[in-house]
Amino acid sequence: MFIWSAIAHLVALTSPGPDTAVVIRQVSLYGRIEGIKVSIGIGLGIYIHCLLAINGISILVLSNILYKFIISLIGSTYIFYLGVTMLLSNNNSYNEIRKNDRYKNSILVGLITNIFNIKAFLFFVSLFTILIDSINNTFYYIYPIYFALTSTLWFSLLSYLLTKSKNKKFNIYSNKYVSSIMSLVLCLIGLIIFIRSIYEYF
């Protein structure tokens, strides 16, 4: 059962979503190292999601409509904020801000993006509902570490691949076209999550 769960996790990782978008954002603005840092933040977020799911806290959160709404609201607002700041950083007037912002805490960006991703809550609740019978004292620690580590490695690999090319046209770091597209994608993701959460709550 763990093998099927691991495969499902890998499929979820490679599917486009807020985590992928925020990795591309950090890489295009600040380079590979910041992409790896945001990957670590995402991994930490997934580790927390796993622990919440194992202990049944995620189910309690998701069963409360107000809590679910608040999490969706915070997550969508933050993703939209990342998109707007990325869009502003593409303007020449914001070049100085961008330079000074280079060492912004990308780990925190990754953590916040993932921890307030309502889809991550739902995914890991579903995953650990299947795995719960096979979790004993040892696997209680191994499973969360595995999912967090594979997530960090995947997004770190993505950061590497996106900056591997020596040709500036294919290397997305400081590529204004990619930055503009990703900023709009982030804003769109934030808006969709926000509108959906409003619709579901009211």
PyRosetta script that sets phi, psi and omega in degrees:
from pyrosetta import init, pose_from_sequence

init()
pose = pose_from_sequence("MFIWSAIAHLVALTSPGPDTAVVIRQVSLYGRIEGIKVSIGIGLGIYIHCLLAINGISILVLSNILYKFIISLIGSTYIFYLGVTMLLSNNNSYNEIRKNDRYKNSILVGLITNIFNIKAFLFFVSLFTILIDSINNTFYYIYPIYFALTSTLWFSLLSYLLTKSKNKKFNIYSNKYVSSIMSLVLCLIGLIIFIRSIYEYF")
pose.set_psi(1, -34.1)
pose.set_omega(1, 179.6)
pose.set_phi(2, -63.8)
pose.set_psi(2, -38.3)
pose.set_omega(2, -179.2)
pose.set_phi(3, -60.5)
pose.set_psi(3, -45.5)
pose.set_omega(3, 178.9)
pose.set_phi(4, -64.6)
pose.set_psi(4, -36.5)
pose.set_omega(4, 178.3)
pose.set_phi(5, -67.5)
pose.set_psi(5, -38.7)
pose.set_omega(5, 178.2)
pose.set_phi(6, -64.9)
pose.set_psi(6, -40.1)
pose.set_omega(6, 178.3)
pose.set_phi(7, -64.9)
pose.set_psi(7, -44.0)
pose.set_omega(7, 178.3)
pose.set_phi(8, -60.1)
pose.set_psi(8, -38.8)
pose.set_omega(8, 178.8)
pose.set_phi(9, -65.2)
pose.set_psi(9, -42.7)
pose.set_omega(9, 179.1)
pose.set_phi(10, -64.5)
pose.set_psi(10, -39.2)
pose.set_omega(10, 177.2)
pose.set_phi(11, -63.2)
pose.set_psi(11, -43.0)
pose.set_omega(11, 179.5)
pose.set_phi(12, -63.9)
pose.set_psi(12, -38.4)
pose.set_omega(12, 179.5)
pose.set_phi(13, -62.8)
pose.set_psi(13, -42.9)
pose.set_omega(13, -175.8)
pose.set_phi(14, -80.2)
pose.set_psi(14, -8.8)
pose.set_omega(14, 177.9)
pose.set_phi(15, -80.2)
pose.set_psi(15, 139.5)
pose.set_omega(15, 179.5)
pose.set_phi(16, -61.3)
pose.set_psi(16, 140.2)
pose.set_omega(16, 179.7)
pose.set_phi(17, -172.7)
pose.set_psi(17, -172.5)
pose.set_omega(17, -179.0)
pose.set_phi(18, -56.8)
pose.set_psi(18, -39.9)
pose.set_omega(18, -178.7)
pose.set_phi(19, -63.4)
pose.set_psi(19, -46.7)
pose.set_omega(19, 178.5)
pose.set_phi(20, -61.9)
pose.set_psi(20, -44.4)
pose.set_omega(20, -178.5)
pose.set_phi(21, -62.0)
pose.set_psi(21, -40.3)
pose.set_omega(21, -177.6)
pose.set_phi(22, -73.7)
pose.set_psi(22, -30.3)
pose.set_omega(22, 174.9)
pose.set_phi(23, -64.7)
pose.set_psi(23, -47.1)
pose.set_omega(23, 179.4)
pose.set_phi(24, -62.0)
pose.set_psi(24, -37.1)
pose.set_omega(24, 177.9)
pose.set_phi(25, -59.5)
pose.set_psi(25, -53.0)
pose.set_omega(25, -176.7)
pose.set_phi(26, -64.7)
pose.set_psi(26, -38.7)
pose.set_omega(26, 179.8)
pose.set_phi(27, -65.5)
pose.set_psi(27, -45.0)
pose.set_omega(27, -177.4)
pose.set_phi(28, -68.5)
pose.set_psi(28, -29.4)
pose.set_omega(28, -179.8)
pose.set_phi(29, -87.4)
pose.set_psi(29, -42.5)
pose.set_omega(29, -169.5)
pose.set_phi(30, -121.4)
pose.set_psi(30, -10.3)
pose.set_omega(30, 177.7)
pose.set_phi(31, 103.8)
pose.set_psi(31, -179.2)
pose.set_omega(31, -172.1)
pose.set_phi(32, -61.1)
pose.set_psi(32, -43.9)
pose.set_omega(32, -176.0)
pose.set_phi(33, -59.9)
pose.set_psi(33, -43.2)
pose.set_omega(33, 178.8)
pose.set_phi(34, -68.3)
pose.set_psi(34, -29.6)
pose.set_omega(34, 175.1)
pose.set_phi(35, -64.9)
pose.set_psi(35, -40.1)
pose.set_omega(35, 178.1)
pose.set_phi(36, -68.4)
pose.set_psi(36, -38.5)
pose.set_omega(36, 178.3)
pose.set_phi(37, -63.3)
pose.set_psi(37, -42.9)
pose.set_omega(37, 179.3)
pose.set_phi(38, -67.1)
pose.set_psi(38, -29.6)
pose.set_omega(38, 175.9)
pose.set_phi(39, -64.7)
pose.set_psi(39, -38.8)
pose.set_omega(39, 177.1)
pose.set_phi(40, -64.4)
pose.set_psi(40, -41.3)
pose.set_omega(40, 178.0)
pose.set_phi(41, -61.7)
pose.set_psi(41, -41.2)
pose.set_omega(41, 177.7)
pose.set_phi(42, -64.0)
pose.set_psi(42, -42.3)
pose.set_omega(42, 177.8)
pose.set_phi(43, -59.9)
pose.set_psi(43, -41.1)
pose.set_omega(43, 177.6)
pose.set_phi(44, -64.4)
pose.set_psi(44, -40.4)
pose.set_omega(44, 178.1)
pose.set_phi(45, -62.2)
pose.set_psi(45, -41.7)
pose.set_omega(45, 179.1)
pose.set_phi(46, -67.0)
pose.set_psi(46, -37.6)
pose.set_omega(46, 176.5)
pose.set_phi(47, -60.0)
pose.set_psi(47, -42.9)
pose.set_omega(47, 178.8)
pose.set_phi(48, -65.4)
pose.set_psi(48, -42.7)
pose.set_omega(48, 177.5)
pose.set_phi(49, -58.3)
pose.set_psi(49, -40.8)
pose.set_omega(49, 179.6)
pose.set_phi(50, -63.2)
pose.set_psi(50, -45.5)
pose.set_omega(50, 179.8)
pose.set_phi(51, -64.2)
pose.set_psi(51, -40.3)
pose.set_omega(51, 178.3)
pose.set_phi(52, -64.3)
pose.set_psi(52, -39.2)
pose.set_omega(52, -179.5)
pose.set_phi(53, -69.1)
pose.set_psi(53, -43.1)
pose.set_omega(53, -179.4)
pose.set_phi(54, -61.7)
pose.set_psi(54, -40.5)
pose.set_omega(54, -176.7)
pose.set_phi(55, -85.3)
pose.set_psi(55, 0.2)
pose.set_omega(55, 177.3)
pose.set_phi(56, 80.2)
pose.set_psi(56, 4.0)
pose.set_omega(56, -178.7)
pose.set_phi(57, -69.3)
pose.set_psi(57, -37.7)
pose.set_omega(57, 179.8)
pose.set_phi(58, -60.3)
pose.set_psi(58, -39.8)
pose.set_omega(58, 179.7)
pose.set_phi(59, -63.8)
pose.set_psi(59, -40.5)
pose.set_omega(59, 178.5)
pose.set_phi(60, -63.7)
pose.set_psi(60, -40.7)
pose.set_omega(60, 179.1)
pose.set_phi(61, -64.6)
pose.set_psi(61, -47.5)
pose.set_omega(61, -176.4)
pose.set_phi(62, -69.9)
pose.set_psi(62, -25.7)
pose.set_omega(62, 179.8)
pose.set_phi(63, -76.6)
pose.set_psi(63, -16.0)
pose.set_omega(63, 177.8)
pose.set_phi(64, -98.1)
pose.set_psi(64, 114.5)
pose.set_omega(64, -175.4)
pose.set_phi(65, -61.2)
pose.set_psi(65, -37.4)
pose.set_omega(65, -178.4)
pose.set_phi(66, -67.2)
pose.set_psi(66, -45.6)
pose.set_omega(66, 179.0)
pose.set_phi(67, -61.0)
pose.set_psi(67, -43.6)
pose.set_omega(67, 179.7)
pose.set_phi(68, -61.5)
pose.set_psi(68, -40.9)
pose.set_omega(68, 179.4)
pose.set_phi(69, -65.0)
pose.set_psi(69, -43.8)
pose.set_omega(69, -179.1)
pose.set_phi(70, -63.3)
pose.set_psi(70, -43.8)
pose.set_omega(70, 179.2)
pose.set_phi(71, -62.0)
pose.set_psi(71, -45.5)
pose.set_omega(71, 179.0)
pose.set_phi(72, -62.6)
pose.set_psi(72, -39.3)
pose.set_omega(72, -179.1)
pose.set_phi(73, -65.7)
pose.set_psi(73, -46.1)
pose.set_omega(73, 179.1)
pose.set_phi(74, -63.9)
pose.set_psi(74, -46.3)
pose.set_omega(74, -178.8)
pose.set_phi(75, -61.8)
pose.set_psi(75, -45.9)
pose.set_omega(75, -178.3)
pose.set_phi(76, -66.7)
pose.set_psi(76, -40.3)
pose.set_omega(76, 179.4)
pose.set_phi(77, -64.1)
pose.set_psi(77, -41.6)
pose.set_omega(77, -179.1)
pose.set_phi(78, -67.4)
pose.set_psi(78, -42.3)
pose.set_omega(78, 179.0)
pose.set_phi(79, -63.7)
pose.set_psi(79, -41.5)
pose.set_omega(79, 178.0)
pose.set_phi(80, -63.3)
pose.set_psi(80, -40.3)
pose.set_omega(80, 178.1)
pose.set_phi(81, -60.8)
pose.set_psi(81, -43.1)
pose.set_omega(81, 178.4)
pose.set_phi(82, -61.9)
pose.set_psi(82, -39.5)
pose.set_omega(82, 178.7)
pose.set_phi(83, -64.9)
pose.set_psi(83, -42.9)
pose.set_omega(83, -179.4)
pose.set_phi(84, -65.9)
pose.set_psi(84, -45.5)
pose.set_omega(84, 179.6)
pose.set_phi(85, -63.8)
pose.set_psi(85, -33.8)
pose.set_omega(85, 177.0)
pose.set_phi(86, -67.6)
pose.set_psi(86, -40.8)
pose.set_omega(86, 179.2)
pose.set_phi(87, -63.9)
pose.set_psi(87, -41.5)
pose.set_omega(87, 178.8)
pose.set_phi(88, -66.8)
pose.set_psi(88, -35.2)
pose.set_omega(88, -177.9)
pose.set_phi(89, -69.3)
pose.set_psi(89, -16.1)
pose.set_omega(89, 178.4)
pose.set_phi(90, -76.8)
pose.set_psi(90, -18.1)
pose.set_omega(90, 178.8)
pose.set_phi(91, -78.5)
pose.set_psi(91, 144.2)
pose.set_omega(91, -178.7)
pose.set_phi(92, -59.5)
pose.set_psi(92, -32.2)
pose.set_omega(92, -177.8)
pose.set_phi(93, -67.3)
pose.set_psi(93, -13.2)
pose.set_omega(93, -177.9)
pose.set_phi(94, -107.6)
pose.set_psi(94, 10.4)
pose.set_omega(94, -178.1)
pose.set_phi(95, -60.7)
pose.set_psi(95, -39.6)
pose.set_omega(95, -177.9)
pose.set_phi(96, -67.4)
pose.set_psi(96, -40.1)
pose.set_omega(96, 177.9)
pose.set_phi(97, -61.9)
pose.set_psi(97, -40.2)
pose.set_omega(97, -178.3)
pose.set_phi(98, -63.9)
pose.set_psi(98, -40.7)
pose.set_omega(98, 179.3)
pose.set_phi(99, -65.7)
pose.set_psi(99, -44.9)
pose.set_omega(99, -178.8)
pose.set_phi(100, -68.8)
pose.set_psi(100, -22.0)
pose.set_omega(100, -176.1)
pose.set_phi(101, -92.4)
pose.set_psi(101, 4.5)
pose.set_omega(101, -172.2)
pose.set_phi(102, -56.6)
pose.set_psi(102, -40.1)
pose.set_omega(102, -176.1)
pose.set_phi(103, -99.5)
pose.set_psi(103, 31.3)
pose.set_omega(103, 174.5)
pose.set_phi(104, -59.0)
pose.set_psi(104, 150.4)
pose.set_omega(104, -175.4)
pose.set_phi(105, -71.3)
pose.set_psi(105, 88.9)
pose.set_omega(105, -178.4)
pose.set_phi(106, -67.8)
pose.set_psi(106, -29.1)
pose.set_omega(106, 177.8)
pose.set_phi(107, -61.0)
pose.set_psi(107, -42.9)
pose.set_omega(107, 179.1)
pose.set_phi(108, -66.5)
pose.set_psi(108, -38.3)
pose.set_omega(108, 177.9)
pose.set_phi(109, -59.9)
pose.set_psi(109, -46.9)
pose.set_omega(109, 179.2)
pose.set_phi(110, -64.3)
pose.set_psi(110, -41.5)
pose.set_omega(110, -179.2)
pose.set_phi(111, -63.4)
pose.set_psi(111, -49.3)
pose.set_omega(111, -178.6)
pose.set_phi(112, -63.9)
pose.set_psi(112, -44.2)
pose.set_omega(112, 179.8)
pose.set_phi(113, -58.2)
pose.set_psi(113, -43.9)
pose.set_omega(113, -176.7)
pose.set_phi(114, -77.3)
pose.set_psi(114, -42.3)
pose.set_omega(114, -173.4)
pose.set_phi(115, -67.7)
pose.set_psi(115, -27.7)
pose.set_omega(115, 178.6)
pose.set_phi(116, -101.5)
pose.set_psi(116, 19.2)
pose.set_omega(116, 175.8)
pose.set_phi(117, -89.0)
pose.set_psi(117, 107.6)
pose.set_omega(117, -175.2)
pose.set_phi(118, -63.6)
pose.set_psi(118, -28.7)
pose.set_omega(118, 178.2)
pose.set_phi(119, -66.6)
pose.set_psi(119, -32.9)
pose.set_omega(119, 177.4)
pose.set_phi(120, -66.9)
pose.set_psi(120, -40.0)
pose.set_omega(120, 174.8)
pose.set_phi(121, -55.7)
pose.set_psi(121, -51.8)
pose.set_omega(121, -177.0)
pose.set_phi(122, -63.8)
pose.set_psi(122, -41.4)
pose.set_omega(122, -177.4)
pose.set_phi(123, -63.3)
pose.set_psi(123, -48.2)
pose.set_omega(123, -176.0)
pose.set_phi(124, -75.1)
pose.set_psi(124, -26.7)
pose.set_omega(124, 171.6)
pose.set_phi(125, -63.7)
pose.set_psi(125, -45.5)
pose.set_omega(125, 178.7)
pose.set_phi(126, -63.2)
pose.set_psi(126, -42.3)
pose.set_omega(126, -177.5)
pose.set_phi(127, -63.7)
pose.set_psi(127, -47.3)
pose.set_omega(127, -175.7)
pose.set_phi(128, -81.2)
pose.set_psi(128, -12.8)
pose.set_omega(128, 170.3)
pose.set_phi(129, -65.9)
pose.set_psi(129, -36.5)
pose.set_omega(129, 178.0)
pose.set_phi(130, -75.6)
pose.set_psi(130, -39.3)
pose.set_omega(130, -173.2)
pose.set_phi(131, -85.8)
pose.set_psi(131, -12.6)
pose.set_omega(131, -169.4)
pose.set_phi(132, -56.3)
pose.set_psi(132, -34.4)
pose.set_omega(132, -179.1)
pose.set_phi(133, -69.0)
pose.set_psi(133, -25.8)
pose.set_omega(133, -177.2)
pose.set_phi(134, -95.9)
pose.set_psi(134, 2.1)
pose.set_omega(134, -179.0)
pose.set_phi(135, -90.2)
pose.set_psi(135, 117.6)
pose.set_omega(135, 172.4)
pose.set_phi(136, -119.0)
pose.set_psi(136, -165.0)
pose.set_omega(136, -174.7)
pose.set_phi(137, -57.1)
pose.set_psi(137, -38.1)
pose.set_omega(137, -178.6)
pose.set_phi(138, -75.2)
pose.set_psi(138, -50.9)
pose.set_omega(138, -176.3)
pose.set_phi(139, -69.1)
pose.set_psi(139, -19.3)
pose.set_omega(139, 175.2)
pose.set_phi(140, -56.9)
pose.set_psi(140, -33.4)
pose.set_omega(140, 179.6)
pose.set_phi(141, -94.1)
pose.set_psi(141, -32.9)
pose.set_omega(141, -174.9)
pose.set_phi(142, -71.3)
pose.set_psi(142, -46.4)
pose.set_omega(142, -175.2)
pose.set_phi(143, -59.0)
pose.set_psi(143, -51.2)
pose.set_omega(143, 178.8)
pose.set_phi(144, -60.3)
pose.set_psi(144, -39.7)
pose.set_omega(144, 179.0)
pose.set_phi(145, -63.8)
pose.set_psi(145, -42.2)
pose.set_omega(145, -179.8)
pose.set_phi(146, -60.3)
pose.set_psi(146, -51.4)
pose.set_omega(146, -177.2)
pose.set_phi(147, -65.1)
pose.set_psi(147, -37.3)
pose.set_omega(147, 178.1)
pose.set_phi(148, -68.0)
pose.set_psi(148, -42.9)
pose.set_omega(148, -178.0)
pose.set_phi(149, -67.4)
pose.set_psi(149, -45.3)
pose.set_omega(149, 179.9)
pose.set_phi(150, -64.4)
pose.set_psi(150, -35.2)
pose.set_omega(150, 177.8)
pose.set_phi(151, -65.8)
pose.set_psi(151, -45.3)
pose.set_omega(151, 178.9)
pose.set_phi(152, -61.9)
pose.set_psi(152, -43.6)
pose.set_omega(152, -179.7)
pose.set_phi(153, -65.4)
pose.set_psi(153, -40.9)
pose.set_omega(153, -179.6)
pose.set_phi(154, -62.6)
pose.set_psi(154, -49.0)
pose.set_omega(154, -177.4)
pose.set_phi(155, -72.4)
pose.set_psi(155, -27.2)
pose.set_omega(155, 173.6)
pose.set_phi(156, -67.9)
pose.set_psi(156, -41.0)
pose.set_omega(156, 176.5)
pose.set_phi(157, -62.5)
pose.set_psi(157, -41.4)
pose.set_omega(157, 177.5)
pose.set_phi(158, -60.9)
pose.set_psi(158, -41.7)
pose.set_omega(158, 178.0)
pose.set_phi(159, -61.8)
pose.set_psi(159, -39.8)
pose.set_omega(159, 179.4)
pose.set_phi(160, -67.0)
pose.set_psi(160, -46.9)
pose.set_omega(160, -177.8)
pose.set_phi(161, -63.9)
pose.set_psi(161, -35.7)
pose.set_omega(161, -178.9)
pose.set_phi(162, -70.9)
pose.set_psi(162, -19.3)
pose.set_omega(162, -178.0)
pose.set_phi(163, -118.1)
pose.set_psi(163, 11.1)
pose.set_omega(163, -175.0)
pose.set_phi(164, -72.4)
pose.set_psi(164, -38.7)
pose.set_omega(164, -173.9)
pose.set_phi(165, -67.2)
pose.set_psi(165, 138.6)
pose.set_omega(165, 176.3)
pose.set_phi(166, -78.8)
pose.set_psi(166, -20.7)
pose.set_omega(166, 179.3)
pose.set_phi(167, -77.8)
pose.set_psi(167, 121.7)
pose.set_omega(167, -176.3)
pose.set_phi(168, -60.7)
pose.set_psi(168, -25.8)
pose.set_omega(168, -179.6)
pose.set_phi(169, -67.5)
pose.set_psi(169, -31.0)
pose.set_omega(169, -177.4)
pose.set_phi(170, -102.3)
pose.set_psi(170, -14.7)
pose.set_omega(170, 176.4)
pose.set_phi(171, -88.9)
pose.set_psi(171, 116.4)
pose.set_omega(171, -170.0)
pose.set_phi(172, -76.7)
pose.set_psi(172, -10.7)
pose.set_omega(172, 179.0)
pose.set_phi(173, -63.5)
pose.set_psi(173, 124.0)
pose.set_omega(173, -179.2)
pose.set_phi(174, 66.0)
pose.set_psi(174, 17.9)
pose.set_omega(174, 176.7)
pose.set_phi(175, -86.5)
pose.set_psi(175, 108.5)
pose.set_omega(175, -173.9)
pose.set_phi(176, -63.6)
pose.set_psi(176, -33.0)
pose.set_omega(176, -179.3)
pose.set_phi(177, -65.6)
pose.set_psi(177, -45.9)
pose.set_omega(177, 178.5)
pose.set_phi(178, -64.5)
pose.set_psi(178, -41.8)
pose.set_omega(178, -179.9)
pose.set_phi(179, -60.8)
pose.set_psi(179, -42.8)
pose.set_omega(179, -179.8)
pose.set_phi(180, -65.4)
pose.set_psi(180, -43.9)
pose.set_omega(180, 179.8)
pose.set_phi(181, -63.4)
pose.set_psi(181, -46.1)
pose.set_omega(181, -177.7)
pose.set_phi(182, -67.7)
pose.set_psi(182, -33.3)
pose.set_omega(182, 177.9)
pose.set_phi(183, -65.1)
pose.set_psi(183, -40.7)
pose.set_omega(183, 177.7)
pose.set_phi(184, -68.1)
pose.set_psi(184, -37.9)
pose.set_omega(184, 178.2)
pose.set_phi(185, -63.0)
pose.set_psi(185, -45.2)
pose.set_omega(185, 179.2)
pose.set_phi(186, -62.3)
pose.set_psi(186, -43.6)
pose.set_omega(186, 178.3)
pose.set_phi(187, -62.0)
pose.set_psi(187, -41.4)
pose.set_omega(187, -179.9)
pose.set_phi(188, -64.9)
pose.set_psi(188, -44.5)
pose.set_omega(188, 177.9)
pose.set_phi(189, -60.0)
pose.set_psi(189, -45.7)
pose.set_omega(189, 179.2)
pose.set_phi(190, -59.8)
pose.set_psi(190, -43.8)
pose.set_omega(190, -179.7)
pose.set_phi(191, -66.1)
pose.set_psi(191, -42.6)
pose.set_omega(191, -179.8)
pose.set_phi(192, -61.9)
pose.set_psi(192, -46.4)
pose.set_omega(192, 179.4)
pose.set_phi(193, -63.2)
pose.set_psi(193, -41.0)
pose.set_omega(193, -179.9)
pose.set_phi(194, -62.8)
pose.set_psi(194, -49.7)
pose.set_omega(194, -178.8)
pose.set_phi(195, -63.7)
pose.set_psi(195, -41.8)
pose.set_omega(195, -179.9)
pose.set_phi(196, -64.6)
pose.set_psi(196, -41.2)
pose.set_omega(196, -179.8)
pose.set_phi(197, -66.9)
pose.set_psi(197, -37.4)
pose.set_omega(197, 176.2)
pose.set_phi(198, -63.7)
pose.set_psi(198, -45.0)
pose.set_omega(198, -178.4)
pose.set_phi(199, -62.7)
pose.set_psi(199, -43.7)
pose.set_omega(199, -178.1)
pose.set_phi(200, -70.2)
pose.set_psi(200, -33.6)
pose.set_omega(200, -177.2)
pose.set_phi(201, -76.2)
pose.set_psi(201, -42.7)
pose.set_omega(201, -175.4)
pose.set_phi(202, -95.8)
pose.dump_pdb("model.pdb")
